[in-house]
Amino acid sequence: MDKDLAQEAILHALRGNWEEAVKINTKILDDQPNDVDALNRLAKAYAEVGKFKKAISSSQKVLKLDSFNTIATKALTKWKGLKKGEHLGSGPSAADTFLEEPGKTKIVSLLHLGDTKLLAKLDCGDEVKLNPHSHRASISTENGKYIGRIPDDLSARLRQLTKYGNEYKVYIKAVTEKDVKIFIRETKRADKLRDIPSFPGEKIEYVSFTPPELVHSKEDFVADEEEE
């Protein structure tokens, strides 16, 4: 029964039904007041409906039970200075974080999503990790928990670009129970790739320089079509 309630609470959070999430997590805590996961979920739900005093109180209870809990610590830092009635939104840096630049940024929907409990803890604006060195590039939390996989065509491209020195930052753009969108930003372009945009437009462009190792596979640096 407790597992069913926890799953119900997670689904309400993923669907943005925050008032229901408050009710379900409160019900769980009536029976298990030291349930750290439920306290974290309740704190987030309170914050989403603008009840920051209650959100902070819930997170502080978590830290009394688990002083090293990173979710509660991160939440308290985020909520400092926010007042009752304010909306959490995407955080103060969202406007800059999601500023689009042609050839340098891209929004992507992930495939083969990870555990729904993990997805429920993600927030718009969270920085996550790009793991481009595996056969299929994936996205994980900062502490290495799997979130989802990047589509194969873009995955192959990013593996090659990072191999030659490009660097990227990745942020959560949107999250629901069935879809996680990430925002990828090029933060450094290698000298040898200076004429190669990370994310070309829809028109196919053949670049003037291809590293010797890629001569047999020039499509690696042919523009892929924009995904929606």
Contacts in CASP RR format, 6 or more apart in sequence:
PFRMAT RR
TARGET T0000
AUTHOR 0000-0000-0000
METHOD contacts of the structure
MODEL  1
MDKDLAQEAILHALRGNWEEAVKINTKILDDQPNDVDALNRLAKAYAEVG
KFKKAISSSQKVLKLDSFNTIATKALTKWKGLKKGEHLGSGPSAADTFLE
EPGKTKIVSLLHLGDTKLLAKLDCGDEVKLNPHSHRASISTENGKYIGRI
PDDLSARLRQLTKYGNEYKVYIKAVTEKDVKIFIRETKRADKLRDIPSFP
GEKIEYVSFTPPELVHSKEDFVADEEEE
2 28 0 8 1.000
2 31 0 8 1.000
2 32 0 8 1.000
5 24 0 8 1.000
5 27 0 8 1.000
5 28 0 8 1.000
6 28 0 8 1.000
6 37 0 8 1.000
6 38 0 8 1.000
6 117 0 8 1.000
7 116 0 8 1.000
8 24 0 8 1.000
9 21 0 8 1.000
9 24 0 8 1.000
9 25 0 8 1.000
9 28 0 8 1.000
9 38 0 8 1.000
9 41 0 8 1.000
10 41 0 8 1.000
10 116 0 8 1.000
10 117 0 8 1.000
10 120 0 8 1.000
11 116 0 8 1.000
11 177 0 8 1.000
12 18 0 8 1.000
12 20 0 8 1.000
12 21 0 8 1.000
12 24 0 8 1.000
12 45 0 8 1.000
13 21 0 8 1.000
13 41 0 8 1.000
13 44 0 8 1.000
13 45 0 8 1.000
13 120 0 8 1.000
14 116 0 8 1.000
14 119 0 8 1.000
14 120 0 8 1.000
14 175 0 8 1.000
14 176 0 8 1.000
14 177 0 8 1.000
15 176 0 8 1.000
15 177 0 8 1.000
16 48 0 8 1.000
18 45 0 8 1.000
18 48 0 8 1.000
18 49 0 8 1.000
19 45 0 8 1.000
19 49 0 8 1.000
21 41 0 8 1.000
21 42 0 8 1.000
21 44 0 8 1.000
21 45 0 8 1.000
21 48 0 8 1.000
22 42 0 8 1.000
22 45 0 8 1.000
22 46 0 8 1.000
22 49 0 8 1.000
25 38 0 8 1.000
25 39 0 8 1.000
25 41 0 8 1.000
25 42 0 8 1.000
25 45 0 8 1.000
26 42 0 8 1.000
28 35 0 8 1.000
28 38 0 8 1.000
29 35 0 8 1.000
29 38 0 8 1.000
29 39 0 8 1.000
29 42 0 8 1.000
32 38 0 8 1.000
34 65 0 8 1.000
36 62 0 8 1.000
36 65 0 8 1.000
36 66 0 8 1.000
36 69 0 8 1.000
37 117 0 8 1.000
39 58 0 8 1.000
39 59 0 8 1.000
39 61 0 8 1.000
39 62 0 8 1.000
39 65 0 8 1.000
39 72 0 8 1.000
40 58 0 8 1.000
40 59 0 8 1.000
40 62 0 8 1.000
40 69 0 8 1.000
40 71 0 8 1.000
40 72 0 8 1.000
40 75 0 8 1.000
40 121 0 8 1.000
41 120 0 8 1.000
42 58 0 8 1.000
43 54 0 8 1.000
43 55 0 8 1.000
43 56 0 8 1.000
43 58 0 8 1.000
43 59 0 8 1.000
43 62 0 8 1.000
43 72 0 8 1.000
43 75 0 8 1.000
44 55 0 8 1.000
44 75 0 8 1.000
44 121 0 8 1.000
46 52 0 8 1.000
46 54 0 8 1.000
46 55 0 8 1.000
46 58 0 8 1.000
47 55 0 8 1.000
47 75 0 8 1.000
47 79 0 8 1.000
47 82 0 8 1.000
47 88 0 8 1.000
48 88 0 8 1.000
50 82 0 8 1.000
50 84 0 8 1.000
50 85 0 8 1.000
50 86 0 8 1.000
50 87 0 8 1.000
50 88 0 8 1.000
51 84 0 8 1.000
51 85 0 8 1.000
52 79 0 8 1.000
52 82 0 8 1.000
52 83 0 8 1.000
52 84 0 8 1.000
52 85 0 8 1.000
52 86 0 8 1.000
53 84 0 8 1.000
55 75 0 8 1.000
55 79 0 8 1.000
56 76 0 8 1.000
56 79 0 8 1.000
59 72 0 8 1.000
59 75 0 8 1.000
59 76 0 8 1.000
59 79 0 8 1.000
60 72 0 8 1.000
60 76 0 8 1.000
62 69 0 8 1.000
62 71 0 8 1.000
62 72 0 8 1.000
63 69 0 8 1.000
63 72 0 8 1.000
63 73 0 8 1.000
63 76 0 8 1.000
66 72 0 8 1.000
70 143 0 8 1.000
71 121 0 8 1.000
78 88 0 8 1.000
78 91 0 8 1.000
82 88 0 8 1.000
88 123 0 8 1.000
89 124 0 8 1.000
90 97 0 8 1.000
90 98 0 8 1.000
90 124 0 8 1.000
90 125 0 8 1.000
91 124 0 8 1.000
91 125 0 8 1.000
93 125 0 8 1.000
94 124 0 8 1.000
94 125 0 8 1.000
97 125 0 8 1.000
97 171 0 8 1.000
97 183 0 8 1.000
98 125 0 8 1.000
98 171 0 8 1.000
98 173 0 8 1.000
98 183 0 8 1.000
99 105 0 8 1.000
101 185 0 8 1.000
102 197 0 8 1.000
102 201 0 8 1.000
103 186 0 8 1.000
103 197 0 8 1.000
103 198 0 8 1.000
103 199 0 8 1.000
103 200 0 8 1.000
103 201 0 8 1.000
104 185 0 8 1.000
104 186 0 8 1.000
104 197 0 8 1.000
104 198 0 8 1.000
104 199 0 8 1.000
105 183 0 8 1.000
105 184 0 8 1.000
105 185 0 8 1.000
105 186 0 8 1.000
105 199 0 8 1.000
106 154 0 8 1.000
106 183 0 8 1.000
106 184 0 8 1.000
106 198 0 8 1.000
106 199 0 8 1.000
106 226 0 8 1.000
106 227 0 8 1.000
107 173 0 8 1.000
107 181 0 8 1.000
107 182 0 8 1.000
107 183 0 8 1.000
107 184 0 8 1.000
108 150 0 8 1.000
108 151 0 8 1.000
108 154 0 8 1.000
108 181 0 8 1.000
108 182 0 8 1.000
108 184 0 8 1.000
108 227 0 8 1.000
109 151 0 8 1.000
109 179 0 8 1.000
109 180 0 8 1.000
109 181 0 8 1.000
109 227 0 8 1.000
110 139 0 8 1.000
110 147 0 8 1.000
110 148 0 8 1.000
110 149 0 8 1.000
110 150 0 8 1.000
110 180 0 8 1.000
110 181 0 8 1.000
110 182 0 8 1.000
111 148 0 8 1.000
111 149 0 8 1.000
111 150 0 8 1.000
111 151 0 8 1.000
112 148 0 8 1.000
112 149 0 8 1.000
113 119 0 8 1.000
113 147 0 8 1.000
113 148 0 8 1.000
113 178 0 8 1.000
113 180 0 8 1.000
114 146 0 8 1.000
114 147 0 8 1.000
114 148 0 8 1.000
116 177 0 8 1.000
118 141 0 8 1.000
118 145 0 8 1.000
118 146 0 8 1.000
118 147 0 8 1.000
119 147 0 8 1.000
119 175 0 8 1.000
119 177 0 8 1.000
119 180 0 8 1.000
122 141 0 8 1.000
122 147 0 8 1.000
122 172 0 8 1.000
122 175 0 8 1.000
122 180 0 8 1.000
123 172 0 8 1.000
123 175 0 8 1.000
124 172 0 8 1.000
124 173 0 8 1.000
124 174 0 8 1.000
124 175 0 8 1.000
125 171 0 8 1.000
125 172 0 8 1.000
125 173 0 8 1.000
126 171 0 8 1.000
126 172 0 8 1.000
127 142 0 8 1.000
127 169 0 8 1.000
127 170 0 8 1.000
127 171 0 8 1.000
128 139 0 8 1.000
128 140 0 8 1.000
128 141 0 8 1.000
128 142 0 8 1.000
128 147 0 8 1.000
128 170 0 8 1.000
128 171 0 8 1.000
128 172 0 8 1.000
128 182 0 8 1.000
129 139 0 8 1.000
129 140 0 8 1.000
129 141 0 8 1.000
129 142 0 8 1.000
129 144 0 8 1.000
129 170 0 8 1.000
130 137 0 8 1.000
130 139 0 8 1.000
130 158 0 8 1.000
130 162 0 8 1.000
130 168 0 8 1.000
130 170 0 8 1.000
130 184 0 8 1.000
131 137 0 8 1.000
131 138 0 8 1.000
131 139 0 8 1.000
131 140 0 8 1.000
132 155 0 8 1.000
132 158 0 8 1.000
132 159 0 8 1.000
132 162 0 8 1.000
133 159 0 8 1.000
133 162 0 8 1.000
136 149 0 8 1.000
136 150 0 8 1.000
136 152 0 8 1.000
136 155 0 8 1.000
137 149 0 8 1.000
137 150 0 8 1.000
137 154 0 8 1.000
137 155 0 8 1.000
137 158 0 8 1.000
137 159 0 8 1.000
138 146 0 8 1.000
138 147 0 8 1.000
138 148 0 8 1.000
138 149 0 8 1.000
138 150 0 8 1.000
139 146 0 8 1.000
139 147 0 8 1.000
139 148 0 8 1.000
139 149 0 8 1.000
139 150 0 8 1.000
139 170 0 8 1.000
139 182 0 8 1.000
140 146 0 8 1.000
140 147 0 8 1.000
140 148 0 8 1.000
141 147 0 8 1.000
147 180 0 8 1.000
148 180 0 8 1.000
149 155 0 8 1.000
150 158 0 8 1.000
151 227 0 8 1.000
153 224 0 8 1.000
154 224 0 8 1.000
154 227 0 8 1.000
156 220 0 8 1.000
157 198 0 8 1.000
157 220 0 8 1.000
157 221 0 8 1.000
157 224 0 8 1.000
158 168 0 8 1.000
158 184 0 8 1.000
158 198 0 8 1.000
160 214 0 8 1.000
160 220 0 8 1.000
160 221 0 8 1.000
161 190 0 8 1.000
161 193 0 8 1.000
161 196 0 8 1.000
161 198 0 8 1.000
162 168 0 8 1.000
164 190 0 8 1.000
164 192 0 8 1.000
164 193 0 8 1.000
164 211 0 8 1.000
165 188 0 8 1.000
165 190 0 8 1.000
165 193 0 8 1.000
166 186 0 8 1.000
166 188 0 8 1.000
166 189 0 8 1.000
166 190 0 8 1.000
166 193 0 8 1.000
166 198 0 8 1.000
167 186 0 8 1.000
167 187 0 8 1.000
167 188 0 8 1.000
168 184 0 8 1.000
168 185 0 8 1.000
168 186 0 8 1.000
168 187 0 8 1.000
168 198 0 8 1.000
169 184 0 8 1.000
169 185 0 8 1.000
169 187 0 8 1.000
170 182 0 8 1.000
170 183 0 8 1.000
170 184 0 8 1.000
170 185 0 8 1.000
171 182 0 8 1.000
171 183 0 8 1.000
171 185 0 8 1.000
172 180 0 8 1.000
172 181 0 8 1.000
172 182 0 8 1.000
172 183 0 8 1.000
173 181 0 8 1.000
173 182 0 8 1.000
173 183 0 8 1.000
174 180 0 8 1.000
174 181 0 8 1.000
175 181 0 8 1.000
184 198 0 8 1.000
184 199 0 8 1.000
186 198 0 8 1.000
186 199 0 8 1.000
189 196 0 8 1.000
189 198 0 8 1.000
192 209 0 8 1.000
192 211 0 8 1.000
193 209 0 8 1.000
195 207 0 8 1.000
195 208 0 8 1.000
195 209 0 8 1.000
196 207 0 8 1.000
196 209 0 8 1.000
196 221 0 8 1.000
197 223 0 8 1.000
199 226 0 8 1.000
200 223 0 8 1.000
200 224 0 8 1.000
201 223 0 8 1.000
201 225 0 8 1.000
201 226 0 8 1.000
202 223 0 8 1.000
202 225 0 8 1.000
202 226 0 8 1.000
203 223 0 8 1.000
204 222 0 8 1.000
204 223 0 8 1.000
205 222 0 8 1.000
205 223 0 8 1.000
206 218 0 8 1.000
206 222 0 8 1.000
207 221 0 8 1.000
210 218 0 8 1.000
210 221 0 8 1.000
214 220 0 8 1.000
214 221 0 8 1.000
END
